[in-house]
Amino acid sequence: MSTEDPNVHPTWAAETKQLAKDIETMDYFQVLGVRNDANIGDIKAQYHALQRAYHPDTFFQSPDTSLREAVFRIAKRISEAYVILRDPVRRTKYAKDITGPERQKKLRFTDETEAEVRKEKEQELGKTAQGRQLVAKAMASQKKGDLAGAMRDLKTALLFERDNAGLKVRVAELEAEMKSAKK
Amino acid sequence: MGIDLGTSYSCVAIIEDGVPTVVPNEWGERTHASVVSFMEDGRVLVGNDAKKQIITNPDNTVYSVKRILGRFFFSEEVRKARSVVPYTVVEGPNNSVRIRIRDMLYSPQEVSAIILKEMRQIVENHVGHEVKKAVITVPAFFNDNQRQATKDAGKIAGLEVLRIINEPTAAALTYGFGQGYHQRVALYDLGGGTFDISILDIGDDVFEVVSTAGDTYLGGDDFDDRIMHWLADSFQQQQGVDLRQHKYALQKLKEAAEKAKIGLSEHEVVQIHIPLIHTDESGYSLDFSTTLSRAEFNQMVMDLVQRTFKVCDEALQSARPPLTASDIDQVILVGGPTRLPIIRSSVRHYFQKQPMTDVDPDEVVAMGAAIQGHALLDTQQSTFLLDVTPITLRIGTVGGYTERIIDKNTPIPIDRTRCFTTATDNQEKVKIRVFQGESNKQDDNALLGEFEFSGFRVAPRGEVTIEVTFEIDTDGIVNVSSRDVETGAQASTNINLSAGLSEQDVASAQQRNEEMLVQQR
């Protein structure tokens, strides 16, 4: 039997226990409470804010065992959401999955999605010999700060591999970087 | 209390008037050799006193036990330890490790517990009442078996282990607690036996580990070994005798090597003098004298220093998004060996930044553990440690291969679910082997255990699906549970193979620990 925690507001405790159940039907954006277009800074800030609220250490001594369990479940799901949403490739894939017909099944990142991502990550580096060479060149230019040069090579790589989704992600990321560099 | 249970030295701290404070023993010593010596008359010596016994009572004096804690007997590390230590390491039940002292067998957990008990005694002498609650630190790169073994050692010592935390993370707490920093810091932690690097984003009261990497085979002891072999080589050239063949002489060389290394932190050149190191066939005793310069020493250990930076590269690259050395705002040195000028200058060169030296590198970890313990017990305190799992969790598949379940550097706590279907009609059991490591091959990873799930419905093959949940908790410890997907019934879980102690083992060891006579000077 668990007893009520005197340090926690009863309403908050009840809401938290409910959240631990509801979290099963929430997607990662909802779990973290961020918009689908949130940037990495927002995601990190929200991850910290939620951990302040639900960190298991805060309830370490709580006599309310079901509250402790609820908080632990929530904390685990917060970590999971953060891992996926901070990774651009996984995030893109995930966002597509949860807007599709199989949303309910895809709320949590599964091994199948993981395998698909791995394939996409490989794709990201190019599928053809020419593509791989161009991507490598683009990455080197990007590192040196030559963003325009990098974009040129990536776009050329896309000519060889028109259906390479991973490569498209890379182009989109570079565009974002160029935009923020202009500011 | 917060306890830094080190390979070579241990340290204990408490919070006194809101300030983390290292507790010295009655003789004013603030760090204590992690050495236990079993005397003929049944007494036990612990700490710096026991260390002196390494030479005079080598068979019954246990040091560097942390190197074999939580390891299987067949592991590379245990094989390595057996070839160097003078005490006797034997195989125990279930491939475990035992240390034989005269006609008694001790597990590495029990020996570690004796050290922990001494730390507890130091605190109790200081505060004048019983203290049972402790946070114990482990190297960030420790695997699940090693963490579990550390926790068991705490239990055997009669402690309530509140939490196991990572050494670099503890050091970051000491650095950033209550300071309101918003910084990205790197903790360069070179201990006696292990090297860890952790990168943390500190956001006021949140300490988020963004990545960690380590080498459990690299520490200050390796630096001592280099000097020791250099000494042995010089003696062999002078006298034609290989001192490595003599256990007693070797221990003396080792002791002299450590002293020389520490001396080189302050001096450009050190004199090494070892009296009566060898007695020749005619009964004539020889002394050994030589000098060692900093430049010579630096050359001897350069490759070891370089290895630490390979690990740093790995940590920076595996952060998400990846980082470079210039992204780090502050570098903090942890562990006694980081006092070496060669380490300080190399760290400065690598990070292009003067490393922080405000806090004593020997004490910073124990202080952080005390802060964490205090925060856990005091609801007014707020520090939020967001750590990661250092090593990829894997399950064994057919043909000696593995599949990844939870990647390294994943924030904890976390869980991951996998489904398995029965492969034969009326199958009663499903067995899985769990590993930690970075290789696709089972043999290259550390085996955590073999789990056997049973008690599910009798059905044709493929009809029963069991869902196995792998969870890593806030101590970094792995828990595995399973249920039948259709009925929701919890399947029973048996652990067939494990490096750990059973509850019974822990209880009887606890009994023995209580009865042990620890000698006070």
Contacts between the chains, C-beta under 8 A, distances in Angstrom:
chain1	res1	chain2	res2	distance
A	7	B	379	5.4
A	40	B	321	7.4
A	44	B	201	7.6
A	47	B	208	7.8
A	48	B	203	5.3
A	48	B	206	4.6
A	48	B	208	6.9
A	48	B	384	7.7
A	48	B	386	7.9
A	51	B	206	6.4
A	51	B	384	5.3
A	51	B	386	5.8
A	52	B	205	7.3
A	52	B	206	6.7
A	52	B	382	7.4
A	52	B	384	5.8
A	55	B	384	4.8
A	55	B	386	7.9
A	56	B	413	6.7
A	56	B	474	5.6
A	57	B	163	7.9
A	57	B	375	6.9
A	57	B	376	5.9
A	57	B	383	7.9
A	57	B	384	6.9
A	57	B	385	7.0
A	57	B	474	7.0
A	58	B	379	7.6
A	58	B	382	7.5
A	58	B	384	7.8
A	60	B	162	7.4
A	60	B	376	4.8
A	60	B	377	7.8
A	61	B	376	7.3
A	61	B	377	6.7
A	61	B	379	7.2
A	72	B	413	6.5
A	75	B	413	5.5
A	76	B	413	4.9
A	76	B	414	5.4
A	76	B	415	5.2
A	76	B	471	7.3
A	79	B	410	7.2
A	79	B	411	4.2
A	79	B	412	6.6
A	79	B	413	6.4
A	79	B	414	4.6
A	80	B	414	5.9
A	80	B	415	7.8
A	82	B	411	6.2
A	83	B	410	5.7
A	83	B	411	6.5
A	83	B	414	7.6
A	86	B	320	5.6
A	86	B	321	7.8
A	87	B	320	5.9
A	108	B	417	7.8
A	111	B	418	7.0
